[in-house]
C-alpha cells in the first residue's frame, strides 16, 4: 500500500505540505522564543509541515501488521516531542533529531501492546536503552553502538542486546533481510532445520562444516551467530562494508549447507 496516496487519520497524505530547512529553522526559533502567540502558530505549522516525515517512518513498520492510522497518530506524538525538545542552536537538520524520536515513540507503543509477555525489568532496561540511543543519536548525529549504550547504562552489553531483542516484533521467516540486485536474503536463509532424532549427528556435521570455512568467514559467522553482533557492527569491526559482510555471511551459510547435505 502506498501511504502517500491514501487517507490516514482523515488526512489526504498526497496534499501534505513540505517545509524547506530554512523555514524549519525559522519556525523552531519562534517556537522556542518568548512570543507565545507566534510560537503557537509556528508550532502548528511545524507539525503540519513534518507529517510527511512521520509518514516515512510509519512506512518502515508497514510489515508488522499494525494499523497505519494508529502508528501515524503515535508517530505524531513523537514528532511533537521532537519539536518541543529540539535545540535550534545546533547546526543539525531537524529530521536527524526527529526521526529517532518518532521511531522511539512507535517502538514504545508496539512494545507496550506486544502480544508476547516480557518481564517488567526487561522492558524497563529496553526503555532506558532506547532513551539512551535517542540521546546519543541526537548528540553524535549517528546511531550508537551497543557498547556505547551499555557504557552509559553501566550494564553488560549482553543485557542491552537481550532487552532490545525482547521488544522487537516477531517477523515472518520469509521477510527479506538484505537485497543486492536480484539476490535477496530472507530470514529463513539464516535458519537451520535439524531433525531432533539425529541431533548429535547433525552437531558433528555442523562443526565440521564450520571448520571448513576460511578465516574471515569463520570470524563473521562467530560474530553474527555466537556474539549476536549486527552486520553493521561486524562491518565496522573488521573494516569492510555491510554489503560485503552480508555476501560473506550468505556464502558461509551456503558452504555449511553444502557440507551438511
Backbone as CSV, one residue per row, in Angstrom:
resi,resn,N_x,N_y,N_z,CA_x,CA_y,CA_z,C_x,C_y,C_z
1,UNK,0.850,-1.195,0.000,0.000,0.000,0.000,0.880,1.237,0.000
2,UNK,0.557,2.202,-0.832,1.299,3.443,-0.883,0.621,4.475,0.000
3,UNK,1.167,4.666,1.205,0.508,5.522,2.173,0.463,6.988,1.729
4,UNK,1.356,7.394,0.805,1.344,8.791,0.395,0.228,9.084,-0.595
5,UNK,-0.584,8.100,-0.915,-1.690,8.307,-1.843,-3.034,7.935,-1.230
6,UNK,-3.086,7.798,0.079,-4.329,7.410,0.744,-4.587,8.347,1.917
7,UNK,-5.761,8.170,2.529,-6.093,8.938,3.728,-5.609,8.195,4.963
8,UNK,-4.911,8.894,5.826,-4.506,8.342,7.120,-5.031,9.294,8.176
9,UNK,-5.818,8.742,9.086,-6.429,9.560,10.135,-7.208,10.734,9.535
10,UNK,-7.841,10.507,8.391,-8.639,11.562,7.763,-7.822,12.602,7.028
11,UNK,-6.509,12.355,6.873,-5.634,13.310,6.187,-5.286,12.774,4.805
12,UNK,-5.487,13.599,3.785,-5.077,13.232,2.436,-3.570,13.439,2.348
13,UNK,-2.825,12.341,2.458,-1.377,12.448,2.578,-0.694,12.973,1.319
14,UNK,-1.381,12.893,0.185,-0.776,13.404,-1.045,-0.741,14.931,-1.061
15,UNK,-1.492,15.568,-0.158,-1.556,17.028,-0.121,-0.846,17.620,1.092
16,UNK,-0.048,16.799,1.767,0.670,17.301,2.941,1.727,18.319,2.514
17,UNK,1.847,19.432,3.242,2.848,20.456,2.892,4.264,19.980,3.190
18,UNK,5.217,20.608,2.530,6.632,20.307,2.756,7.350,21.616,3.080
19,UNK,8.111,21.620,4.155,8.846,22.818,4.574,10.308,22.723,4.163
20,UNK,10.878,23.834,3.771,12.309,23.878,3.496,13.063,23.882,4.819
21,UNK,14.351,23.524,4.784,15.152,23.512,6.005,15.249,24.914,6.607
22,UNK,15.318,25.929,5.737,15.390,27.305,6.226,14.124,27.671,7.001
23,UNK,12.970,27.266,6.452,11.707,27.576,7.119,11.593,26.833,8.447
24,UNK,12.060,25.599,8.470,12.023,24.831,9.713,12.830,25.534,10.797
25,UNK,14.016,26.016,10.429,14.861,26.704,11.403,14.180,27.969,11.931
26,UNK,13.533,28.700,11.008,12.813,29.910,11.422,11.705,29.578,12.411
27,UNK,10.928,28.550,12.078,9.807,28.164,12.938,10.289,27.700,14.304
28,UNK,11.373,26.903,14.328,11.882,26.377,15.588,12.370,27.501,16.504
29,UNK,12.970,28.521,15.929,13.419,29.656,16.739,12.223,30.400,17.330
30,UNK,11.150,30.521,16.527,9.950,31.189,17.026,9.294,30.350,18.120
31,UNK,9.238,29.035,17.910,8.611,28.126,18.872,9.284,28.223,20.238
32,UNK,10.593,28.373,20.230,11.331,28.420,21.496,11.605,29.850,21.956
33,UNK,10.883,30.805,21.383,11.011,32.203,21.811,9.988,32.506,22.904
34,UNK,9.984,33.738,23.372,9.048,34.152,24.421,7.732,34.689,23.857
35,UNK,7.639,34.767,22.544,6.410,35.255,21.902,5.416,34.101,21.810
36,UNK,4.560,33.960,22.834,3.684,32.798,22.949,2.682,32.690,21.797
37,UNK,2.141,33.804,21.351,1.159,33.767,20.268,1.793,33.281,18.969
38,UNK,2.948,33.848,18.633,3.639,33.420,17.412,4.158,31.994,17.556
39,UNK,4.557,31.635,18.762,5.080,30.286,18.999,4.004,29.237,18.749
40,UNK,2.783,29.510,19.186,1.689,28.565,18.990,1.410,28.360,17.509
41,UNK,1.364,29.446,16.750,1.108,29.363,15.316,2.251,28.646,14.601
42,UNK,3.496,28.956,15.002,4.666,28.331,14.384,4.707,26.834,14.677
43,UNK,4.297,26.474,15.880,4.291,25.058,16.273,3.316,24.267,15.403
44,UNK,2.133,24.835,15.151,1.151,24.165,14.303,1.676,24.006,12.884
45,UNK,2.317,25.058,12.370,2.875,24.981,11.016,3.991,23.945,10.950
46,UNK,4.806,23.891,12.009,5.919,22.941,12.052,5.406,21.506,12.087
47,UNK,4.349,21.274,12.850,3.767,19.923,12.923,3.200,19.525,11.566
48,UNK,2.364,20.385,10.993,1.745,20.079,9.698,2.784,19.923,8.594
49,UNK,3.853,20.683,8.683,4.885,20.631,7.651,5.821,19.451,7.777
50,UNK,5.689,18.665,8.848,6.549,17.486,9.033,5.766,16.178,9.115
51,UNK,4.501,16.224,8.738,3.701,14.998,8.768,4.214,13.977,7.753
52,UNK,4.826,14.467,6.664,5.420,13.534,5.705,6.594,12.779,6.334
53,UNK,7.269,13.422,7.274,8.361,12.765,7.988,7.816,11.606,8.817
54,UNK,6.691,11.862,9.477,6.029,10.797,10.242,5.619,9.670,9.309
55,UNK,5.076,10.038,8.162,4.627,9.057,7.179,5.769,8.160,6.716
56,UNK,6.933,8.758,6.472,8.079,7.976,6.009,8.524,6.961,7.067
57,UNK,8.405,7.341,8.355,8.768,6.423,9.435,7.732,5.307,9.552
58,UNK,6.450,5.663,9.444,5.379,4.666,9.540,5.553,3.583,8.481
59,UNK,6.013,3.968,7.300,6.198,3.002,6.219,7.232,1.944,6.571
60,UNK,8.173,2.266,7.465,9.176,1.288,7.897,8.541,0.146,8.690
61,UNK,7.379,0.412,9.274,6.711,-0.588,10.104,5.506,-1.203,9.378
62,UNK,5.441,-1.037,8.056,4.264,-1.470,7.299,4.077,-2.977,7.280
63,UNK,5.148,-3.749,7.560,5.044,-5.209,7.522,4.832,-5.824,8.900
64,UNK,4.508,-5.022,9.895,4.347,-5.528,11.263,2.900,-5.870,11.604
65,UNK,1.978,-5.650,10.674,0.574,-5.978,10.924,-0.151,-4.979,11.788
66,UNK,0.464,-3.801,11.999,-0.169,-2.776,12.819,-1.053,-1.872,11.957
67,UNK,-2.066,-1.272,12.589,-2.937,-0.339,11.886,-2.150,0.936,11.575
68,UNK,-2.024,1.314,10.278,-1.239,2.512,9.942,-1.786,3.784,10.571
69,UNK,-3.116,3.860,10.763,-3.699,5.036,11.417,-3.162,5.175,12.843
70,UNK,-3.110,4.040,13.559,-2.619,4.060,14.938,-1.150,4.478,14.985
71,UNK,-0.341,3.889,14.082,1.081,4.211,14.066,1.311,5.673,13.689
72,UNK,0.478,6.181,12.781,0.611,7.573,12.363,0.334,8.512,13.537
73,UNK,-0.714,8.211,14.315,-1.043,9.046,15.476,0.072,8.999,16.517
74,UNK,0.594,7.793,16.753,1.687,7.657,17.723,2.925,8.385,17.214
75,UNK,3.189,8.257,15.903,4.329,8.956,15.312,4.213,10.461,15.450
76,UNK,2.995,10.978,15.362,2.775,12.424,15.528,3.124,12.868,16.948
77,UNK,2.893,11.995,17.920,3.282,12.310,19.304,4.799,12.439,19.382
78,UNK,5.506,11.502,18.718,6.966,11.576,18.684,7.443,12.836,17.989
79,UNK,6.744,13.224,16.921,7.094,14.451,16.205,6.954,15.672,17.113
80,UNK,5.858,15.742,17.846,5.624,16.871,18.752,6.698,16.926,19.838
81,UNK,7.066,15.775,20.370,8.124,15.736,21.384,9.445,16.232,20.801
82,UNK,9.704,15.831,19.548,10.941,16.254,18.893,10.963,17.768,18.703
83,UNK,9.830,18.330,18.284,9.734,19.783,18.087,9.937,20.521,19.405
84,UNK,9.316,20.025,20.462,9.394,20.699,21.761,10.770,20.604,22.402
85,UNK,11.531,19.553,22.059,12.820,19.338,22.719,14.020,19.639,21.836
86,UNK,13.779,19.999,20.584,14.883,20.241,19.658,15.648,21.512,20.027
87,UNK,16.973,21.441,19.953,17.830,22.591,20.230,18.103,23.318,18.917
88,UNK,17.427,24.436,18.711,17.527,25.165,17.448,18.897,25.799,17.244
89,UNK,19.705,25.858,18.288,21.029,26.470,18.167,22.057,25.524,17.545
90,UNK,21.745,24.243,17.520,22.674,23.276,16.942,22.551,23.256,15.425
91,UNK,23.674,23.063,14.765,23.681,23.023,13.304,23.356,21.607,12.836
92,UNK,22.122,21.196,13.104,21.664,19.843,12.772,20.301,19.942,12.106
93,UNK,20.100,19.160,11.047,18.782,19.126,10.391,17.751,18.576,11.374
94,UNK,16.555,19.121,11.341,15.525,18.670,12.270,15.242,17.187,12.104
95,UNK,15.232,16.690,10.860,14.911,15.277,10.620,15.914,14.349,11.289
96,UNK,17.176,14.789,11.404,18.207,13.974,12.052,17.838,13.695,13.502
97,UNK,17.204,14.659,14.135,16.763,14.501,15.522,15.352,13.925,15.587
98,UNK,14.503,14.350,14.645,13.094,13.969,14.691,12.826,12.509,14.394
99,UNK,13.528,11.951,13.395,13.268,10.559,13.005,13.484,9.577,14.160
100,UNK,14.630,9.633,14.873,14.805,8.714,16.012,13.736,8.894,17.091
101,UNK,13.291,10.128,17.302,12.243,10.377,18.298,10.925,9.726,17.875
102,UNK,10.591,9.850,16.593,9.355,9.245,16.072,9.445,7.733,16.134
103,UNK,10.581,7.179,15.711,10.781,5.726,15.761,10.673,5.227,17.195
104,UNK,11.301,5.949,18.113,11.262,5.544,19.524,9.854,5.531,20.078
105,UNK,9.051,6.515,19.703,7.671,6.581,20.185,6.850,5.412,19.638
106,UNK,7.050,5.096,18.361,6.321,3.976,17.755,6.765,2.657,18.366
107,UNK,8.055,2.501,18.596,8.553,1.258,19.197,8.046,1.090,20.626
108,UNK,7.964,2.189,21.370,7.418,2.093,22.728,5.956,1.663,22.686
109,UNK,5.224,2.214,21.732,3.815,1.831,21.571,3.711,0.346,21.246
110,UNK,4.516,-0.131,20.316,4.469,-1.542,19.924,4.946,-2.438,21.054
111,UNK,5.896,-1.944,21.854,6.371,-2.720,22.999,5.256,-2.897,24.026
112,UNK,4.557,-1.807,24.323,3.513,-1.850,25.346,2.326,-2.704,24.931
113,UNK,2.102,-2.839,23.612,0.967,-3.621,23.129,1.417,-4.923,22.475
114,UNK,2.648,-5.326,22.758,3.185,-6.569,22.209,2.446,-7.754,22.814
115,UNK,1.928,-8.696,21.978,1.202,-9.853,22.494,2.078,-10.836,23.263
116,UNK,3.406,-10.749,23.065,4.315,-11.637,23.788,4.686,-10.978,25.106
117,UNK,4.497,-11.699,26.207,4.732,-11.133,27.523,6.239,-11.053,27.799
118,UNK,6.676,-9.880,28.206,8.071,-9.649,28.544,8.120,-9.131,29.970
119,UNK,9.099,-9.589,30.758,9.174,-9.183,32.156,9.315,-7.674,32.274
120,UNK,8.824,-7.124,33.377,8.857,-5.688,33.600,10.290,-5.168,33.644
121,UNK,11.195,-5.915,34.302,12.583,-5.456,34.407,13.247,-5.393,33.038
122,UNK,12.931,-6.381,32.184,13.499,-6.405,30.844,12.954,-5.249,30.008
123,UNK,11.653,-4.976,30.165,11.042,-3.860,29.446,11.629,-2.525,29.904
124,UNK,11.895,-2.403,31.207,12.481,-1.171,31.731,13.885,-0.958,31.168
125,UNK,14.658,-2.063,31.107,16.003,-1.962,30.543,15.934,-1.542,29.078
126,UNK,14.987,-2.140,28.346,14.821,-1.804,26.928,14.423,-0.344,26.765
127,UNK,13.540,0.130,27.637,13.097,1.527,27.573,14.267,2.478,27.800
128,UNK,15.083,2.187,28.814,16.232,3.043,29.107,17.250,2.983,27.961
129,UNK,17.413,1.785,27.390,18.350,1.637,26.271,17.893,2.449,25.069
130,UNK,16.582,2.436,24.780,16.047,3.207,23.663,16.192,4.703,23.915
131,UNK,15.979,5.113,25.167,16.125,6.530,25.517,17.561,6.989,25.318
132,UNK,18.511,6.172,25.799,19.932,6.496,25.636,20.302,6.509,24.154
133,UNK,19.749,5.575,23.414,20.025,5.503,21.972,19.590,6.781,21.275
134,UNK,18.403,7.277,21.624,17.900,8.514,21.024,18.782,9.705,21.410
135,UNK,19.205,9.748,22.686,20.040,10.845,23.153,21.401,10.858,22.447
136,UNK,22.018,9.671,22.325,23.330,9.578,21.671,23.229,9.877,20.184
137,UNK,22.120,9.454,19.572,21.917,9.754,18.153,21.828,11.251,17.937
138,UNK,21.124,11.920,18.841,20.989,13.374,18.750,22.321,14.072,18.978
139,UNK,23.101,13.586,19.929,24.379,14.228,20.272,25.444,14.020,19.202
140,UNK,25.494,12.794,18.645,26.591,12.432,17.741,26.199,12.384,16.268
141,UNK,24.899,12.614,15.992,24.394,12.573,14.607,24.654,11.231,13.925
142,UNK,24.630,10.172,14.701,24.749,8.814,14.165,24.163,7.847,15.182
143,UNK,23.843,6.648,14.723,23.281,5.655,15.620,24.394,5.055,16.474
144,UNK,24.223,4.989,17.796,25.287,4.475,18.664,25.410,2.959,18.574
145,UNK,26.564,2.445,18.972,26.771,1.004,19.041,26.176,0.468,20.346
146,UNK,26.035,-0.835,20.410,25.520,-1.463,21.626,26.472,-1.198,22.793
147,UNK,27.771,-1.210,22.499,28.762,-0.962,23.546,28.599,0.427,24.152
148,UNK,28.319,1.420,23.307,28.154,2.792,23.795,26.916,2.918,24.678
149,UNK,25.838,2.241,24.281,24.612,2.268,25.086,24.852,1.592,26.428
150,UNK,25.523,0.444,26.384,25.802,-0.312,27.612,26.679,0.489,28.566
151,UNK,27.633,1.249,28.014,28.531,2.044,28.850,27.768,3.128,29.594
152,UNK,26.827,3.787,28.911,26.033,4.832,29.559,25.153,4.228,30.655
153,UNK,24.549,3.067,30.378,23.663,2.425,31.350,24.429,1.695,32.442
154,UNK,25.740,1.486,32.200,26.594,0.774,33.151,26.086,-0.652,33.400
155,UNK,25.758,-1.328,32.300,25.340,-2.729,32.368,26.063,-3.499,31.269
156,UNK,26.137,-4.842,31.365,26.811,-5.628,30.327,26.147,-5.451,28.962
157,UNK,26.956,-5.518,27.919,26.448,-5.371,26.556,25.383,-6.422,26.261
158,UNK,25.585,-7.636,26.794,24.642,-8.724,26.533,23.240,-8.390,27.047
159,UNK,23.177,-7.683,28.189,21.879,-7.304,28.754,21.139,-6.328,27.846
160,UNK,21.900,-5.420,27.222,21.288,-4.469,26.297,20.729,-5.192,25.080
161,UNK,21.504,-6.120,24.538,21.067,-6.878,23.354,19.799,-7.658,23.652
162,UNK,19.792,-8.370,24.791,18.626,-9.183,25.163,17.400,-8.297,25.366
163,UNK,17.591,-7.162,26.040,16.463,-6.263,26.312,15.876,-5.706,25.021
164,UNK,16.736,-5.242,24.121,16.250,-4.673,22.862,15.595,-5.726,21.981
165,UNK,16.155,-6.932,21.990,15.558,-8.011,21.195,14.191,-8.413,21.738
166,UNK,13.994,-8.261,23.047,12.738,-8.696,23.666,11.546,-7.850,23.246
167,UNK,11.811,-6.612,22.756,10.691,-5.741,22.386,10.514,-5.654,20.880
168,UNK,11.286,-6.463,20.144,11.145,-6.474,18.688,9.980,-7.372,18.298
169,UNK,9.150,-6.891,17.400,8.006,-7.675,16.946,8.476,-8.939,16.218
170,UNK,7.797,-10.091,16.411,8.131,-11.287,15.642,7.951,-11.011,14.147
171,UNK,8.866,-11.563,13.331,8.762,-11.345,11.896,8.594,-12.673,11.169
172,UNK,8.136,-12.596,9.957,7.967,-13.782,9.129,9.335,-14.329,8.733
173,UNK,9.435,-15.655,8.629,10.701,-16.244,8.200,10.976,-15.964,6.736
174,UNK,9.961,-15.454,6.044,10.145,-15.107,4.633,10.348,-13.605,4.433
175,UNK,10.603,-12.868,5.515,10.869,-11.437,5.389,12.294,-11.233,4.894
176,UNK,12.497,-10.392,3.861,13.850,-10.140,3.357,14.661,-9.343,4.363
177,UNK,15.931,-9.724,4.531,16.809,-9.001,5.448,17.892,-8.238,4.698
178,UNK,18.128,-8.597,3.435,19.095,-7.884,2.611,18.841,-8.217,1.159
179,UNK,19.025,-7.221,0.285,18.840,-7.438,-1.138,19.948,-6.736,-1.896
180,UNK,20.628,-7.484,-2.750,21.699,-6.934,-3.577,21.402,-7.307,-5.017
181,UNK,20.979,-6.318,-5.831,20.477,-6.573,-7.187,19.284,-7.516,-7.083
182,UNK,19.400,-8.710,-7.677,18.272,-9.653,-7.629,18.523,-10.783,-6.635
183,UNK,19.572,-10.659,-5.861,19.936,-11.702,-4.902,19.462,-11.293,-3.519
184,UNK,18.338,-11.858,-3.076,17.731,-11.460,-1.810,17.953,-12.530,-0.747
185,UNK,18.320,-12.080,0.462,18.489,-12.979,1.603,17.254,-12.853,2.491
186,UNK,16.640,-13.992,2.831,15.464,-13.996,3.691,15.841,-14.552,5.065
187,UNK,14.973,-14.314,6.045,15.227,-14.815,7.401,15.435,-16.327,7.382
188,UNK,14.631,-17.017,6.574,14.718,-18.482,6.527,16.089,-18.955,6.062
189,UNK,16.791,-18.104,5.262,18.117,-18.464,4.779,19.129,-18.537,5.907
190,UNK,18.810,-17.884,7.036,19.743,-17.848,8.150,19.364,-18.826,9.260
191,UNK,18.429,-19.715,8.953,17.978,-20.706,9.927,18.385,-22.104,9.488
192,UNK,18.599,-22.966,10.443,18.898,-24.366,10.151,17.773,-25.228,10.668
193,UNK,17.402,-26.273,9.928,16.304,-27.148,10.309,16.860,-28.534,10.605
194,UNK,17.120,-28.793,11.870,17.701,-30.070,12.238,16.621,-31.052,12.712
195,UNK,16.801,-32.308,12.381,15.920,-33.373,12.845,16.339,-33.753,14.256
196,UNK,15.450,-33.618,15.220,15.801,-33.874,16.618,16.346,-35.268,16.858
197,UNK,15.879,-36.277,16.116,16.328,-37.655,16.335,17.780,-37.851,15.903
198,UNK,18.247,-36.970,15.016,19.639,-37.068,14.555,20.454,-35.877,15.004
199,UNK,20.077,-35.299,16.131,20.695,-34.046,16.564,22.202,-34.180,16.757
200,UNK,22.638,-35.261,17.359,24.071,-35.388,17.644,24.887,-35.561,16.368
201,UNK,24.300,-36.262,15.374,24.987,-36.417,14.081,25.092,-35.069,13.381
202,UNK,23.994,-34.327,13.429,23.982,-33.007,12.792,24.953,-32.049,13.467
203,UNK,25.090,-32.182,14.792,26.003,-31.303,15.513,27.443,-31.532,15.063
204,UNK,27.801,-32.804,14.884,29.146,-33.122,14.412,29.356,-32.590,13.001
205,UNK,28.351,-32.815,12.151,28.434,-32.351,10.766,28.533,-30.834,10.707
206,UNK,27.795,-30.172,11.607,27.801,-28.706,11.646,29.185,-28.183,12.021
207,UNK,29.794,-28.770,13.035,31.122,-28.340,13.461,32.143,-28.524,12.348
208,UNK,32.041,-29.667,11.637,32.962,-29.914,10.534,32.748,-28.896,9.411
209,UNK,31.489,-28.557,9.167,31.168,-27.598,8.108,31.716,-26.218,8.449
210,UNK,31.597,-25.827,9.719,32.117,-24.527,10.150,33.640,-24.502,10.044
211,UNK,34.287,-25.600,10.405,35.747,-25.679,10.335,36.250,-25.582,8.902
212,UNK,35.371,-25.882,7.933,35.759,-25.827,6.521,35.743,-24.403,5.971
213,UNK,35.189,-23.463,6.739,35.147,-22.077,6.286,36.531,-21.448,6.349
214,UNK,36.746,-20.417,5.529,38.029,-19.726,5.614,38.043,-18.811,6.845
215,UNK,39.198,-18.210,7.122,39.395,-17.452,8.359,38.397,-16.306,8.511
216,UNK,38.183,-15.524,7.430,37.290,-14.375,7.530,35.842,-14.808,7.670
217,UNK,35.447,-15.866,6.960,34.079,-16.377,7.072,33.807,-16.885,8.479
218,UNK,34.784,-17.564,9.071,34.628,-18.046,10.453,34.428,-16.873,11.404
219,UNK,35.245,-15.824,11.205,35.158,-14.660,12.096,33.789,-14.004,12.000
220,UNK,33.295,-13.831,10.772,31.985,-13.209,10.576,30.892,-14.098,11.152
221,UNK,30.977,-15.403,10.916,29.981,-16.348,11.420,29.933,-16.316,12.944
222,UNK,31.100,-16.279,13.573,31.162,-16.261,15.041,30.571,-14.977,15.610
223,UNK,30.934,-13.829,15.000,30.418,-12.555,15.499,28.911,-12.427,15.303
224,UNK,28.410,-12.934,14.170,26.986,-12.794,13.874,26.126,-13.739,14.703
225,UNK,26.528,-15.012,14.808,25.638,-16.008,15.385,26.010,-16.459,16.794
226,UNK,27.208,-16.145,17.252,27.583,-16.521,18.612,27.733,-15.303,19.529
227,UNK,28.108,-14.170,18.944,28.253,-12.955,19.743,27.072,-12.012,19.580
228,UNK,26.166,-12.313,18.643,24.949,-11.515,18.482,25.161,-10.139,17.879
229,UNK,26.257,-9.941,17.150,26.507,-8.628,16.556,25.691,-8.447,15.280
230,UNK,25.338,-7.211,14.967,24.637,-6.908,13.727,25.649,-6.874,12.589
231,UNK,25.132,-6.922,11.350,26.030,-6.854,10.198,26.804,-5.545,10.189
232,UNK,26.154,-4.457,10.599,26.823,-3.158,10.640,27.966,-3.165,11.652
233,UNK,27.736,-3.765,12.826,28.779,-3.825,13.855,29.956,-4.682,13.385
234,UNK,29.625,-5.805,12.701,30.683,-6.673,12.170,31.506,-5.910,11.136
235,UNK,30.812,-5.182,10.256,31.488,-4.428,9.203,32.466,-3.413,9.795
236,UNK,32.042,-2.708,10.835,32.894,-1.708,11.478,34.104,-2.369,12.151
237,UNK,33.898,-3.553,12.719,34.970,-4.210,13.463,36.069,-4.754,12.555
238,UNK,35.666,-5.283,11.377,36.684,-5.885,10.509,37.052,-4.992,9.330
239,UNK,36.397,-3.812,9.239,36.807,-2.832,8.252,36.345,-3.056,6.834
240,UNK,35.143,-3.622,6.644,34.566,-3.773,5.310,33.147,-3.237,5.334
241,UNK,32.475,-3.215,4.177,31.120,-2.680,4.114,30.100,-3.692,4.611
242,UNK,28.903,-3.179,4.979,27.816,-4.065,5.419,27.403,-5.010,4.310
243,UNK,27.441,-4.524,3.055,27.066,-5.374,1.921,28.039,-6.537,1.772
244,UNK,29.333,-6.269,1.993,30.329,-7.336,1.916,30.126,-8.361,3.028
245,UNK,29.807,-7.867,4.212,29.529,-8.782,5.334,28.353,-9.687,4.978
246,UNK,27.310,-9.096,4.399,26.119,-9.865,4.039,26.459,-10.948,3.013
247,UNK,27.257,-10.589,2.011,27.632,-11.573,0.992,28.456,-12.704,1.587
248,UNK,29.451,-12.329,2.407,30.299,-13.354,3.026,29.491,-14.246,3.962
249,UNK,28.558,-13.639,4.679,27.699,-14.418,5.575,26.864,-15.419,4.783
250,UNK,26.309,-14.950,3.670,25.499,-15.832,2.837,26.348,-16.955,2.243
251,UNK,27.553,-16.607,1.804,28.449,-17.633,1.256,28.788,-18.677,2.311
252,UNK,29.035,-18.204,3.545,29.369,-19.125,4.629,28.206,-20.071,4.912
253,UNK,26.993,-19.529,4.956,25.816,-20.369,5.198,25.603,-21.372,4.071
254,UNK,25.869,-20.944,2.839,25.721,-21.853,1.693,26.741,-22.990,1.773
255,UNK,27.982,-22.654,2.164,29.016,-23.679,2.310,28.635,-24.689,3.389
256,UNK,28.108,-24.166,4.502,27.715,-25.059,5.600,26.607,-25.997,5.156
257,UNK,25.622,-25.459,4.423,24.537,-26.312,3.936,25.063,-27.398,3.001
258,UNK,25.967,-26.999,2.096,26.515,-27.995,1.156,27.280,-29.077,1.894
259,UNK,28.063,-28.659,2.902,28.852,-29.628,3.659,27.972,-30.608,4.431
260,UNK,26.791,-30.138,4.829,25.924,-30.972,5.660,24.920,-31.796,4.858
261,UNK,24.877,-31.599,3.551,23.944,-32.393,2.731,24.454,-33.836,2.568
